[in-house]
Amino acid sequence: MHKAKLQTSKALTPTGSGERHGAVNLGFGRVSRHCATALAIFAGCLAVANLWVVPLSGASLLEAGRGVILLLLGIGLMGTARLSLVLTLLVASAGLNIFTAASSISSVMAIIEVCLITTAAFALVTPR
């Protein structure tokens, strides 16, 4: 009995004149989403690490809890859903204290949150 063999060709398919092989097309929305992911994770780590610098109080524990939520939202931003972008905007804007920042970590955290809000807003309004 004769077995048929599947023939595979190693020839490349023809491409258009402007296409390049191996090039990844990252749109502005995707880049801003990745930047928002990195900023959310960084802001969450700073908020949790702030526990080692400030005296332990209810406000510092609430700030660390908000940092944990930012860490989880940063993981959620790695996906494609828009809900994580909206929740990140809400959580980052709720803790924004640019003018009342007492310590240097709080002022750095406020600057990071402003950048997080702008990148998440750009990612929300731009197409994927």
Order of alpha helices (4+ residues) and beta strands (2+ residues): alpha-alpha-alpha-alpha
